[in-house]
Amino acid sequence: MPDYLDYQKSIAAEFKAFEKRVRNLIDDRNWGEEGRYKEAVLKNYLRRVLPKNLSIGTGFVRNGDEITTQIDIIIFDNTYPLLFSEGDFVITTSSNVIGIIEVKSNILPSDLCEIVEKANRNAEIIAKGTCFGLFNGIFSYNAEEDVRRYYSALNNHDFSHLIHESFNQPVSPKLSYCVNHMSLGGSHFIKLWSLGQDQEESREYLSEDPTKYAAYYSLYKMQNDLAFSYFLSNLQECIIRVSTTNNNRNLPTGIDRFLYPIEGGKETCLFNRVYLKKS
């Protein structure tokens, strides 16, 4: 029988090994170069596992007269034309963007929400008010061990602009493209869930007011640095579900055991929840 858990552990170990390699050689001489190296490590891994019709670049996304700030990793469908391409640097339109990722060497709790909001602003330009499903991730190689500080930062932040309902829409379309996956070092993984998305405990909130509590971030304590591999597994799942060749948008039989090999799935690692509420 295949050992999917050990395989996912090996992916996490690979990222930790690469993360330390440059630091061991250059000490703290050039943090910027180390950051670019870490982006390259993640890009190279993605190139190995993503379908051939998807490519990886860094750059900007234009949607009409609006343009994003520079995005560390843009995952795009290469069957669409680009506006500009030179090496890894691209400028593309929103029509071919599948996902965006911000890559960080380290995230402090005090900086987390600012980074989230920057990624949300970029995603809003890409989606431009539509229900545009987008993988929007933040991948940090390191973070503080005390996840409660990140929980506190998220819990105290005003996310009400993401969930105010639009005209004739009880749930804001922004929830389909705001930051939905975060890896805070190898030990902590955060995922955005819509209420009612296979979550038993959300029923009490739905019964109270389905528009008052629209979504929540779940914080997971992961062993063996599996936050790295679970971030990547969620990206792969997202791509499978939006694939034009997978019309029923369901996962192929058995692949969930490969992507999420912890017994019981991600839920066994639940640490805490932050509900996005109306102000």
LOKOLKE-932573 format. One record per residue: x, y, z of N, C-alpha, C in turn; residue in three letters; chain. Coordinates in steps of 0.05 Angstrom, whole numbers, plus 5000, padded with zeros to 4 digits. Layout:
[[X Y Z] [X Y Z] [X Y Z] "ala" "A"] ...
This chain:
[[5017 4976 5000] [5000 5000 5000] [5018 5025 5000] "met" "A"] [[5010 5045 4984] [5026 5070 4984] [5024 5085 5010] "pro" "A"] [[5045 5098 5018] [5045 5113 5043] [5044 5142 5036] "asp" "A"] [[5020 5152 5033] [5016 5180 5025] [5025 5200 5046] "tyr" "A"] [[5022 5192 5071] [5030 5210 5093] [5060 5215 5092] "leu" "A"] [[5076 5194 5089] [5105 5197 5088] [5113 5213 5063] "asp" "A"] [[5098 5210 5042] [5104 5225 5017] [5099 5255 5023] "tyr" "A"] [[5077 5262 5036] [5072 5290 5042] [5092 5301 5062] "gln" "A"] [[5101 5284 5081] [5122 5293 5099] [5148 5299 5084] "lys" "A"] [[5154 5284 5064] [5178 5288 5048] [5177 5315 5033] "ser" "A"] [[5153 5323 5024] [5151 5349 5011] [5156 5371 5031] "ile" "A"] [[5145 5369 5055] [5149 5389 5076] [5179 5390 5083] "ala" "A"] [[5192 5367 5085] [5220 5366 5092] [5237 5379 5070] "ala" "A"] [[5229 5376 5045] [5243 5387 5023] [5243 5418 5025] "glu" "A"] [[5220 5429 5032] [5218 5458 5034] [5235 5469 5057] "phe" "A"] [[5235 5454 5079] [5251 5463 5102] [5281 5462 5096] "lys" "A"] [[5289 5441 5081] [5317 5438 5074] [5326 5461 5055] "ala" "A"] [[5309 5467 5035] [5316 5489 5016] [5316 5515 5031] "phe" "A"] [[5297 5519 5049] [5295 5544 5064] [5320 5550 5079] "glu" "A"] [[5333 5530 5090] [5357 5534 5107] [5382 5536 5090] "lys" "A"] [[5382 5526 5066] [5407 5522 5051] [5421 5549 5046] "arg" "A"] [[5406 5569 5036] [5419 5595 5030] [5426 5609 5056] "val" "A"] [[5409 5607 5076] [5414 5620 5102] [5440 5610 5114] "arg" "A"] [[5446 5584 5111] [5471 5573 5121] [5496 5584 5108] "asn" "A"] [[5493 5594 5083] [5516 5604 5068] [5519 5634 5070] "leu" "A"] [[5497 5649 5071] [5500 5678 5070] [5494 5692 5096] "ile" "A"] [[5487 5677 5117] [5479 5689 5143] [5457 5709 5138] "asp" "A"] [[5460 5734 5148] [5439 5754 5144] [5448 5776 5126] "asp" "A"] [[5466 5769 5106] [5478 5790 5089] [5458 5803 5070] "arg" "A"] [[5440 5787 5059] [5422 5798 5039] [5395 5785 5040] "asn" "A"] [[5377 5796 5056] [5350 5784 5060] [5334 5785 5033] "trp" "A"] [[5338 5806 5017] [5323 5807 4992] [5329 5784 4973] "gly" "A"] [[5355 5777 4971] [5362 5755 4953] [5351 5728 4964] "glu" "A"] [[5352 5726 4991] [5341 5701 5002] [5311 5699 4996] "glu" "A"] [[5297 5722 4998] [5268 5721 4992] [5263 5713 4963] "gly" "A"] [[5279 5723 4944] [5276 5715 4916] [5282 5686 4912] "arg" "A"] [[5302 5676 4927] [5309 5648 4925] [5285 5630 4934] "tyr" "A"] [[5272 5639 4956] [5250 5623 4967] [5226 5623 4948] "lys" "A"] [[5222 5646 4934] [5201 5647 4914] [5208 5626 4892] "glu" "A"] [[5233 5625 4884] [5242 5607 4863] [5238 5578 4871] "ala" "A"] [[5243 5572 4896] [5239 5544 4905] [5210 5536 4902] "val" "A"] [[5191 5553 4911] [5163 5547 4908] [5154 5546 4879] "leu" "A"] [[5164 5564 4863] [5157 5564 4834] [5167 5537 4821] "lys" "A"] [[5191 5529 4827] [5201 5505 4815] [5185 5480 4823] "asn" "A"] [[5176 5480 4848] [5160 5457 4857] [5133 5458 4841] "tyr" "A"] [[5121 5481 4839] [5095 5483 4825] [5098 5475 4796] "leu" "A"] [[5120 5482 4784] [5124 5474 4755] [5124 5443 4752] "arg" "A"] [[5133 5430 4773] [5135 5400 4771] [5108 5387 4774] "arg" "A"] [[5089 5399 4788] [5064 5386 4794] [5040 5397 4780] "val" "A"] [[5041 5421 4768] [5018 5433 4756] [5015 5422 4727] "leu" "A"] [[4990 5422 4717] [4985 5413 4689] [5001 5430 4669] "pro" "A"] [[5006 5419 4646] [5022 5432 4626] [5009 5457 4615] "lys" "A"] [[4983 5460 4618] [4970 5484 4608] [4971 5508 4627] "asn" "A"] [[4984 5503 4650] [4987 5524 4670] [5017 5532 4673] "leu" "A"] [[5021 5557 4675] [5049 5567 4679] [5050 5585 4703] "ser" "A"] [[5075 5591 4711] [5081 5606 4736] [5097 5631 4728] "ile" "A"] [[5090 5654 4739] [5105 5678 4735] [5102 5697 4758] "gly" "A"] [[5117 5718 4757] [5114 5740 4776] [5109 5765 4760] "thr" "A"] [[5092 5783 4771] [5087 5808 4756] [5060 5820 4763] "gly" "A"] [[5045 5828 4742] [5021 5844 4746] [4998 5832 4730] "phe" "A"] [[4974 5838 4740] [4950 5830 4726] [4933 5855 4720] "val" "A"] [[4926 5858 4695] [4910 5881 4687] [4881 5872 4681] "arg" "A"] [[4862 5889 4691] [4834 5884 4686] [4822 5910 4677] "asn" "A"] [[4819 5914 4651] [4809 5940 4641] [4830 5962 4647] "gly" "A"] [[4821 5983 4661] [4838 6005 4667] [4853 6001 4694] "asp" "A"] [[4847 5979 4708] [4859 5975 4734] [4882 5954 4732] "glu" "A"] [[4902 5957 4749] [4924 5938 4749] [4932 5933 4778] "ile" "A"] [[4940 5908 4784] [4948 5901 4811] [4975 5912 4818] "thr" "A"] [[4982 5911 4843] [5010 5914 4851] [5025 5888 4843] "thr" "A"] [[5051 5889 4845] [5066 5865 4836] [5060 5841 4854] "gln" "A"] [[5055 5818 4841] [5047 5794 4855] [5070 5774 4853] "ile" "A"] [[5077 5761 4875] [5100 5743 4876] [5097 5720 4857] "asp" "A"] [[5074 5706 4858] [5069 5683 4841] [5041 5686 4828] "ile" "A"] [[5040 5685 4802] [5015 5685 4787] [5014 5658 4773] "ile" "A"] [[4992 5644 4778] [4987 5618 4764] [4967 5624 4742] "ile" "A"] [[4974 5619 4717] [4957 5627 4695] [4956 5605 4674] "phe" "A"] [[4934 5606 4659] [4929 5588 4637] [4945 5598 4613] "asp" "A"] [[4965 5582 4604] [4983 5591 4582] [4971 5588 4555] "asn" "A"] [[4946 5578 4553] [4933 5576 4527] [4921 5603 4519] "thr" "A"] [[4921 5623 4538] [4912 5650 4533] [4936 5667 4527] "tyr" "A"] [[4934 5688 4510] [4957 5705 4505] [4963 5723 4529] "pro" "A"] [[4989 5730 4532] [4997 5748 4553] [5001 5776 4541] "leu" "A"] [[4999 5796 4558] [5005 5823 4548] [5035 5827 4545] "leu" "A"] [[5051 5815 4563] [5080 5818 4563] [5092 5794 4578] "phe" "A"] [[5115 5785 4568] [5129 5763 4581] [5159 5765 4575] "ser" "A"] [[5175 5764 4596] [5204 5764 4594] [5215 5748 4616] "glu" "A"] [[5224 5723 4610] [5232 5705 4631] [5209 5698 4649] "gly" "A"] [[5212 5701 4675] [5191 5695 4694] [5172 5719 4698] "asp" "A"] [[5179 5742 4687] [5163 5766 4691] [5141 5767 4670] "phe" "A"] [[5116 5771 4680] [5093 5772 4662] [5074 5794 4669] "val" "A"] [[5060 5804 4649] [5037 5822 4653] [5015 5808 4637] "ile" "A"] [[4993 5802 4651] [4972 5787 4638] [4945 5800 4645] "thr" "A"] [[4924 5791 4631] [4897 5800 4637] [4885 5781 4657] "thr" "A"] [[4863 5789 4669] [4851 5772 4690] [4838 5747 4679] "ser" "A"] [[4833 5745 4653] [4818 5723 4641] [4832 5696 4644] "ser" "A"] [[4858 5696 4647] [4872 5670 4648] [4884 5664 4675] "asn" "A"] [[4878 5680 4696] [4890 5676 4722] [4875 5655 4738] "val" "A"] [[4889 5635 4748] [4878 5614 4764] [4883 5618 4794] "ile" "A"] [[4906 5629 4800] [4912 5634 4828] [4935 5654 4832] "gly" "A"] [[4936 5665 4856] [4958 5683 4863] [4969 5676 4890] "ile" "A"] [[4995 5679 4894] [5007 5672 4920] [5028 5693 4927] "ile" "A"] [[5026 5702 4952] [5047 5719 4963] [5066 5702 4980] "glu" "A"] [[5092 5704 4975] [5112 5688 4988] [5128 5705 5008] "val" "A"] [[5130 5696 5032] [5144 5710 5053] [5164 5692 5067] "lys" "A"] [[5187 5704 5075] [5206 5689 5091] [5195 5685 5120] "ser" "A"] [[5182 5706 5129] [5171 5705 5157] [5148 5725 5158] "asn" "A"] [[5128 5718 5174] [5105 5736 5178] [5102 5740 5208] "ile" "A"] [[5102 5765 5217] [5096 5772 5244] [5066 5775 5248] "leu" "A"] [[5055 5768 5271] [5027 5772 5275] [5017 5800 5269] "pro" "A"] [[5034 5820 5276] [5026 5848 5272] [5024 5855 5242] "ser" "A"] [[5037 5839 5225] [5037 5845 5196] [5017 5828 5180] "asp" "A"] [[5005 5808 5193] [4989 5788 5178] [4966 5801 5164] "leu" "A"] [[4950 5817 5177] [4925 5828 5165] [4932 5848 5143] "cys" "A"] [[4953 5863 5145] [4962 5881 5124] [4969 5865 5099] "glu" "A"] [[4982 5843 5102] [4989 5826 5079] [4964 5813 5067] "ile" "A"] [[4946 5805 5084] [4920 5794 5074] [4905 5815 5058] "val" "A"] [[4903 5839 5068] [4888 5860 5054] [4901 5867 5028] "glu" "A"] [[4927 5868 5026] [4940 5873 5001] [4933 5852 4980] "lys" "A"] [[4934 5826 4989] [4926 5804 4971] [4897 5806 4963] "ala" "A"] [[4880 5815 4982] [4851 5818 4976] [4847 5840 4955] "asn" "A"] [[4862 5862 4957] [4858 5884 4938] [4867 5875 4910] "arg" "A"] [[4889 5860 4908] [4897 5849 4882] [4876 5830 4871] "asn" "A"] [[4865 5813 4888] [4845 5794 4879] [4819 5808 4870] "ala" "A"] [[4812 5830 4883] [4788 5845 4875] [4791 5858 4848] "glu" "A"] [[4815 5867 4842] [4820 5878 4815] [4818 5856 4794] "ile" "A"] [[4829 5832 4801] [4828 5810 4782] [4799 5801 4777] "ile" "A"] [[4784 5799 4799] [4756 5790 4796] [4737 5812 4788] "ala" "A"] [[4743 5837 4796] [4727 5860 4790] [4697 5856 4796] "lys" "A"] [[4692 5848 4821] [4664 5847 4830] [4648 5823 4822] "gly" "A"] [[4660 5804 4806] [4645 5781 4798] [4650 5758 4817] "thr" "A"] [[4634 5736 4814] [4639 5712 4830] [4661 5696 4817] "cys" "A"] [[4685 5706 4819] [4709 5695 4806] [4724 5677 4825] "phe" "A"] [[4721 5651 4823] [4735 5633 4840] [4765 5634 4836] "gly" "A"] [[4780 5640 4857] [4808 5644 4854] [4823 5632 4878] "leu" "A"] [[4844 5618 4873] [4862 5609 4895] [4878 5634 4903] "phe" "A"] [[4875 5643 4928] [4889 5666 4937] [4904 5659 4963] "asn" "A"] [[4930 5654 4960] [4946 5643 4982] [4969 5660 4992] "gly" "A"] [[4976 5656 5017] [4999 5668 5029] [5016 5645 5040] "ile" "A"] [[5041 5644 5031] [5059 5622 5037] [5083 5634 5052] "phe" "A"] [[5086 5628 5078] [5108 5638 5093] [5125 5615 5103] "ser" "A"] [[5151 5617 5099] [5168 5596 5108] [5171 5594 5138] "tyr" "A"] [[5167 5616 5152] [5171 5617 5181] [5149 5634 5194] "asn" "A"] [[5144 5628 5219] [5124 5643 5235] [5130 5638 5264] "ala" "A"] [[5117 5654 5281] [5120 5650 5310] [5106 5624 5318] "glu" "A"] [[5116 5611 5339] [5105 5586 5348] [5077 5590 5361] "glu" "A"] [[5073 5613 5374] [5048 5617 5388] [5027 5627 5368] "asp" "A"] [[5011 5608 5358] [4991 5614 5338] [4968 5632 5349] "val" "A"] [[4966 5634 5375] [4945 5651 5387] [4948 5680 5380] "arg" "A"] [[4973 5689 5375] [4977 5717 5367] [4966 5722 5338] "arg" "A"] [[4968 5702 5321] [4957 5705 5294] [4926 5703 5296] "tyr" "A"] [[4916 5686 5313] [4888 5684 5318] [4877 5711 5327] "tyr" "A"] [[4890 5723 5346] [4882 5748 5357] [4882 5770 5336] "ser" "A"] [[4903 5770 5319] [4904 5791 5298] [4881 5788 5278] "ala" "A"] [[4875 5763 5270] [4852 5759 5252] [4825 5765 5266] "leu" "A"] [[4823 5757 5291] [4798 5760 5305] [4791 5790 5310] "asn" "A"] [[4812 5806 5313] [4808 5835 5318] [4806 5852 5293] "asn" "A"] [[4811 5840 5270] [4811 5855 5245] [4782 5857 5234] "his" "A"] [[4776 5879 5222] [4750 5884 5211] [4748 5872 5182] "asp" "A"] [[4735 5850 5180] [4731 5837 5154] [4703 5842 5143] "phe" "A"] [[4688 5860 5155] [4660 5864 5147] [4657 5871 5118] "ser" "A"] [[4677 5885 5106] [4675 5892 5078] [4675 5868 5059] "his" "A"] [[4683 5845 5070] [4683 5821 5053] [4656 5807 5053] "leu" "A"] [[4639 5813 5073] [4614 5796 5075] [4589 5812 5073] "ile" "A"] [[4590 5839 5070] [4565 5854 5066] [4553 5845 5040] "his" "A"] [[4527 5838 5041] [4515 5827 5017] [4511 5849 4996] "glu" "A"] [[4513 5840 4971] [4508 5858 4949] [4479 5857 4942] "ser" "A"] [[4471 5874 4923] [4443 5875 4914] [4435 5847 4903] "phe" "A"] [[4414 5837 4914] [4403 5810 4907] [4423 5788 4912] "asn" "A"] [[4443 5792 4928] [4462 5771 4935] [4466 5770 4965] "gln" "A"] [[4455 5749 4978] [4457 5748 5008] [4486 5745 5018] "pro" "A"] [[4503 5734 5001] [4531 5731 5009] [4549 5746 4988] "val" "A"] [[4568 5761 4998] [4584 5777 4980] [4602 5760 4962] "ser" "A"] [[4604 5767 4936] [4621 5752 4918] [4651 5753 4926] "pro" "A"] [[4658 5773 4943] [4686 5775 4951] [4696 5750 4965] "lys" "A"] [[4678 5735 4977] [4687 5711 4991] [4697 5690 4972] "leu" "A"] [[4692 5693 4946] [4701 5673 4927] [4730 5678 4918] "ser" "A"] [[4741 5701 4925] [4768 5707 4916] [4786 5720 4937] "tyr" "A"] [[4776 5726 4961] [4793 5737 4982] [4813 5715 4991] "cys" "A"] [[4833 5722 5007] [4853 5703 5016] [4839 5679 5029] "val" "A"] [[4845 5656 5018] [4832 5631 5027] [4850 5609 5038] "asn" "A"] [[4876 5612 5034] [4895 5593 5045] [4921 5606 5054] "his" "A"] [[4930 5599 5077] [4955 5610 5088] [4971 5589 5102] "met" "A"] [[4997 5589 5096] [5016 5572 5110] [5034 5590 5127] "ser" "A"] [[5032 5588 5153] [5049 5604 5171] [5071 5586 5182] "leu" "A"] [[5093 5584 5167] [5113 5564 5173] [5102 5537 5168] "gly" "A"] [[5117 5517 5176] [5108 5489 5171] [5088 5479 5191] "gly" "A"] [[5084 5494 5213] [5067 5484 5235] [5039 5493 5235] "ser" "A"] [[5033 5515 5221] [5006 5526 5222] [4994 5531 5194] "his" "A"] [[4970 5522 5191] [4956 5525 5165] [4929 5538 5170] "phe" "A"] [[4921 5557 5153] [4896 5571 5156] [4880 5568 5131] "ile" "A"] [[4855 5562 5133] [4837 5559 5110] [4811 5573 5114] "lys" "A"] [[4801 5587 5093] [4776 5600 5095] [4754 5581 5087] "leu" "A"] [[4733 5578 5104] [4710 5561 5098] [4685 5579 5096] "trp" "A"] [[4668 5572 5077] [4642 5584 5076] [4624 5569 5096] "ser" "A"] [[4606 5583 5109] [4588 5569 5127] [4572 5548 5113] "leu" "A"] [[4569 5525 5126] [4555 5503 5114] [4572 5486 5096] "gly" "A"] [[4597 5491 5094] [4615 5476 5076] [4626 5451 5091] "gln" "A"] [[4608 5432 5095] [4614 5407 5109] [4624 5411 5137] "asp" "A"] [[4614 5432 5151] [4623 5438 5178] [4599 5436 5197] "gln" "A"] [[4599 5416 5213] [4576 5411 5231] [4571 5435 5250] "glu" "A"] [[4592 5446 5261] [4588 5467 5281] [4578 5493 5270] "glu" "A"] [[4578 5497 5243] [4568 5522 5232] [4538 5524 5232] "ser" "A"] [[4524 5501 5237] [4495 5502 5235] [4481 5521 5253] "arg" "A"] [[4492 5524 5277] [4480 5543 5296] [4481 5572 5286] "glu" "A"] [[4503 5578 5271] [4505 5605 5260] [4487 5609 5236] "tyr" "A"] [[4484 5588 5220] [4466 5589 5197] [4437 5593 5206] "leu" "A"] [[4430 5578 5228] [4402 5580 5237] [4397 5607 5250] "ser" "A"] [[4417 5620 5261] [4413 5646 5273] [4409 5667 5252] "glu" "A"] [[4427 5669 5233] [4426 5689 5212] [4446 5682 5190] "asp" "A"] [[4438 5671 5168] [4457 5662 5148] [4473 5684 5135] "pro" "A"] [[4465 5709 5138] [4480 5731 5127] [4498 5745 5147] "thr" "A"] [[4493 5740 5173] [4509 5753 5194] [4537 5741 5196] "lys" "A"] [[4538 5714 5194] [4563 5700 5195] [4566 5685 5168] "tyr" "A"] [[4583 5696 5151] [4584 5685 5124] [4607 5665 5120] "ala" "A"] [[4628 5668 5135] [4651 5650 5131] [4669 5652 5156] "ala" "A"] [[4688 5635 5157] [4708 5636 5179] [4734 5624 5170] "tyr" "A"] [[4755 5633 5184] [4782 5622 5180] [4786 5600 5202] "tyr" "A"] [[4794 5577 5193] [4802 5556 5212] [4832 5555 5214] "ser" "A"] [[4842 5553 5238] [4871 5552 5244] [4878 5524 5252] "leu" "A"] [[4897 5512 5239] [4905 5484 5244] [4933 5483 5254] "tyr" "A"] [[4937 5467 5274] [4964 5461 5284] [4972 5435 5270] "lys" "A"] [[4994 5437 5254] [5002 5414 5238] [5028 5403 5248] "met" "A"] [[5031 5377 5248] [5055 5363 5255] [5073 5359 5231] "gln" "A"] [[5099 5354 5236] [5118 5347 5215] [5119 5368 5192] "asn" "A"] [[5114 5393 5199] [5114 5415 5179] [5095 5410 5156] "asp" "A"] [[5073 5396 5161] [5054 5390 5140] [5038 5414 5130] "leu" "A"] [[5040 5437 5143] [5026 5460 5133] [5036 5467 5105] "ala" "A"] [[5061 5462 5099] [5071 5467 5072] [5057 5449 5051] "phe" "A"] [[5057 5424 5056] [5045 5405 5037] [5015 5408 5035] "ser" "A"] [[5002 5415 5058] [4973 5418 5057] [4965 5444 5042] "tyr" "A"] [[4981 5464 5044] [4977 5488 5027] [4978 5480 4998] "phe" "A"] [[4998 5465 4990] [5001 5457 4962] [4979 5437 4954] "leu" "A"] [[4971 5420 4972] [4949 5401 4965] [4923 5416 4960] "ser" "A"] [[4917 5437 4976] [4893 5453 4971] [4895 5467 4944] "asn" "A"] [[4919 5477 4936] [4922 5489 4910] [4916 5468 4888] "leu" "A"] [[4927 5444 4891] [4921 5423 4871] [4892 5416 4870] "gln" "A"] [[4879 5415 4893] [4850 5410 4893] [4835 5432 4879] "glu" "A"] [[4842 5456 4884] [4829 5479 4871] [4831 5477 4841] "cys" "A"] [[4855 5470 4831] [4859 5468 4802] [4843 5445 4791] "ile" "A"] [[4842 5423 4805] [4826 5400 4795] [4797 5408 4793] "ile" "A"] [[4787 5423 4812] [4758 5430 4812] [4751 5450 4791] "arg" "A"] [[4769 5467 4783] [4763 5487 4762] [4771 5478 4735] "val" "A"] [[4783 5455 4733] [4793 5445 4707] [4769 5442 4688] "ser" "A"] [[4773 5451 4663] [4752 5449 4643] [4748 5420 4634] "thr" "A"] [[4768 5403 4640] [4765 5375 4632] [4751 5359 4654] "thr" "A"] [[4746 5371 4677] [4733 5358 4699] [4705 5370 4703] "asn" "A"] [[4687 5364 4685] [4661 5378 4684] [4645 5375 4709] "asn" "A"] [[4647 5353 4723] [4631 5349 4747] [4644 5363 4772] "asn" "A"] [[4668 5373 4769] [4682 5388 4790] [4685 5372 4816] "arg" "A"] [[4684 5346 4814] [4689 5329 4838] [4718 5319 4836] "asn" "A"] [[4729 5312 4860] [4756 5301 4860] [4755 5273 4849] "leu" "A"] [[4775 5265 4833] [4777 5237 4824] [4778 5218 4848] "pro" "A"] [[4767 5195 4844] [4766 5175 4866] [4794 5169 4877] "thr" "A"] [[4796 5172 4903] [4821 5165 4917] [4841 5187 4920] "gly" "A"] [[4838 5208 4904] [4859 5229 4905] [4859 5245 4931] "ile" "A"] [[4836 5245 4944] [4835 5260 4970] [4853 5247 4990] "asp" "A"] [[4856 5220 4989] [4874 5206 5008] [4903 5213 5002] "arg" "A"] [[4909 5219 4977] [4936 5228 4970] [4941 5256 4979] "phe" "A"] [[4922 5274 4974] [4925 5302 4981] [4925 5307 5011] "leu" "A"] [[4907 5293 5025] [4903 5298 5054] [4905 5271 5069] "tyr" "A"] [[4929 5261 5073] [4933 5234 5084] [4929 5232 5114] "pro" "A"] [[4927 5254 5129] [4922 5251 5157] [4895 5238 5162] "ile" "A"] [[4894 5219 5179] [4869 5205 5184] [4847 5224 5193] "glu" "A"] [[4825 5224 5179] [4803 5243 5184] [4806 5269 5169] "gly" "A"] [[4827 5272 5153] [4830 5296 5137] [4842 5319 5154] "gly" "A"] [[4837 5344 5144] [4848 5367 5157] [4835 5372 5185] "lys" "A"] [[4810 5362 5189] [4795 5370 5212] [4808 5360 5238] "glu" "A"] [[4824 5339 5237] [4836 5329 5262] [4856 5349 5273] "thr" "A"] [[4865 5369 5256] [4885 5388 5265] [4873 5415 5272] "cys" "A"] [[4847 5416 5276] [4833 5441 5282] [4844 5453 5308] "leu" "A"] [[4852 5479 5306] [4861 5493 5330] [4841 5513 5339] "phe" "A"] [[4831 5530 5321] [4812 5551 5328] [4799 5562 5304] "asn" "A"] [[4779 5580 5308] [4764 5592 5285] [4761 5621 5289] "arg" "A"] [[4762 5636 5267] [4756 5665 5267] [4733 5669 5248] "val" "A"] [[4710 5677 5259] [4686 5682 5243] [4687 5710 5231] "tyr" "A"] [[4683 5712 5205] [4680 5737 5192] [4652 5747 5196] "leu" "A"] [[4649 5769 5210] [4623 5778 5219] [4618 5807 5208] "lys" "A"] [[4592 5813 5206] [4585 5841 5200] [4592 5858 5224] "lys" "A"] [[4601 5883 5217] [4607 5902 5239] [4581 5912 5251] "ser" "A"] 
